[in-house]
Amino acid sequence: MYTHSKQIITSGLPVQQAKKAIVMLHGRGGTAADIISLQKVLKLEDMAIYAPQATDNSWYPYSFMAPVAQNQPALDSALALVGEVVAEIEAAGIPTDQIYFAGFSQGACLTLEYTARNARRYGGIIAFTGGLIGQELAIGNYKGDFKLTPVFVSTGNPDPHVPVSRVQESITMLEDMNAVVNQAIYPGRPHTISGEEIQLVNNTILKKS
């Protein structure tokens, strides 16, 4: 079993110049560079971009719906790494409510898990095909108040990795914690990020305030 070393790729504006930052989490088998390449299509021009790299290109070894113990210590290590990145952004002077998150697939699951365990008012949360982690949801882990943070969660129906039922369950949990969730379920869509999702996120969460 593995833990993650701190390897972070940055892009976008230098954090000292930026008023906002985004933490981007790649999917299983992906890389930090892959997820950062979304800056070509997402409206991230005014942000400092941080993308941590998972050891062996995977945040945890098994399905996100496996018993949590099977995904340890990798899962706790991944959550701690995201926490370190957030602390680094805050230390650079960007307040929590200007910190955004975006992840795809395994990275989307990690994004939702981290933010639900540390619910505060964030700038926005984007989970391209993801849900909260565990064989069943460990409600006791989810603490805090999102204070109307906008959240986008999507999946295909059916999706080979992320069942619609878990997405719905996750959304209910997030809404109970005062997140404002926009969900998109795409019939027959392969396990990918569609142009429609990009457009939706650009027009809602990343819309210039």
N, C-alpha and C positions, 0 to 999 in steps of 0.2 A: 504494500500500500504506500501511497506517496503523499507528500505535502508539497505545497507550491512555494517556489522561491520568488522573490519580488523582482519581476521583470516587467517593466511598464514602457509602452511606446506612447509618446505624446505627439500631438499634431494640433492644427488649428492655431489660434492665437496663443502667444506666450501667456502663462497664467497671470503674470504681473499686469498685463494689459487688458485681460479679459474681465468682463463683469459676470460671466456665466461659465460653467464647466459641465462636461458630460463624461460619465464613466461608461465605456462600451465593453460589453462582454461577449466574446466569440462563442460559437457553438462547438460541440464535440468534433474533434478532428480539424477544427479551424485554427486560425491564428489571430493574434492582435491586429496584424496588418490587414487581414480580410475584413474584419469588422470596421476598422478605421476607413477602409475604402468606401464605406457608405456615405462619407462626407461629400462625395461627388453628387449624391442625390438628396441627402437630407439637408435641411436648412440649419447648418451648424457654423455659419460664417463668423458669428460673434462669440464663439466659445473656445475655451481651452479643452482639448480632447485628450482623455486618458484611456488607454486600453491595456489592461494587464494581460499577460500571456500565461496560460495554464501550462503546468509541467506536463509533458507528453500530450499536449494539445487536448486535454480533457479535464474538466473541473472535478469530476468524480467518476468512478469506474462503471457503475451500473445505471440502470434506468432511474429517472427522477422519482419513479413510483415504487422503487424497491424499498425494503425496510431501511431506514436511515442508517442503522448500524453498519449495513453492508457498504455504504458509501463513505464511511469514516476511515482514516482521519482526513481524507481528501476534502470532504464537504466543509468541515469546520475550518480547515486551512484556507479554502477558497473564500469563505465568508469573512475570515479575518483579513485576508488580502484586500478584499473590497473595502473593508473598514479602514485599512491603512491608506488606501488611495483617497477615500473621502476625507480622512484626517489631514492628509497632505494638501488637498484642495482648500480645506477650511483654513489651514495654517497660512496659506498664501493670500488669505483675505476674502475669499469668495464665500458668502453666507450659504447655509444649507438650502434656503428657499430658491437659490439660483443654481443648485446642483441638479443635473438631469442624469437619467440612467437609460441605457438602451442595450438590449441583448437579443440574440437570436437563438432559439432552440434551447440547448443546455444553458447557454448564457442568459436566455430569457427567464428560465426557471431560477437560476442563481440571482438574477436581478430582482425578481419578485420575492424570493426567500429573504434576501438581505434587507430589502426595504420594508417588508412586513415585520421582520424582527426588530427593525429600527425605525418604526413609523414616525415621521415628522413631516413638516411641510417642505416638500422638495419642489424643484422647478417643474418636473414632469418625469414620468416613468413609462418606458416603451418596451413591451415584451412581445417581440415578434415570435409567435408560436411558443407559448410557455405556460406553466402553472406552478403553484406552490409545491414544494418537495416533500416526499414521504409516502409510505404505503397508505397511510391515512394522514390527514392534516393534524399536526400537533398544535392544537389551538393555543395551548399555554405558552408557546414560543413567540406568538405574535403580540407585540406590545406597542403602545403608543397611539398617536392620533395623526392621520395624514392631513388633517385640516384642509380638506378639499384639493389636495394634490391631484392634478389630472393624470390619468393612467390609461394606456392603450394596451389591450391584450388581444391576441389573435390566435387562430389555429385553422387548419383545414379540417373538413369533415368528410371522410375520416382522415386523421393524420396518423402515420405509422408510429409516432413516438408520443404525441400529446393528445390524449382523448378529450373530446369536447366536455365530457362530464367533469373532468378535473379542472378544466378552464372555468366552467360555470361555478364550481365549488370555490375556486380561488377568488373569483370576482365577488362572490357573496361575502367572503371573508374581508376582502379589501374595502368593500362598501360599508361593512359593519365598522370599519376603522376610519370612516369618513373620507375615503378616496372617491374621486369622481371618475368612474370607469367607462371608457368607450370600448366596446368589444366588437370584434369582427370575426365571423365564422364563415369560411369560404368552402362551399361544397366542391369536392373533387380537386381541390388545389394541392399540388405536390408540396413536399416539405421544403419550402423556399420562402423568400420574401418577395411579394408581388409588388408591381408598380402601384397598384391601387392602395396597398398598405402604406407605402412611402408617401403617397399623395395625402392620404388621410392624416397621417402623423404630422406632415408639414403644415396642413391646414388647421390642425387643432393644437397639439402639444407644442410644436415648434413655431407656431405662428408668432410673428414679432409682436411683442406687447407694446 
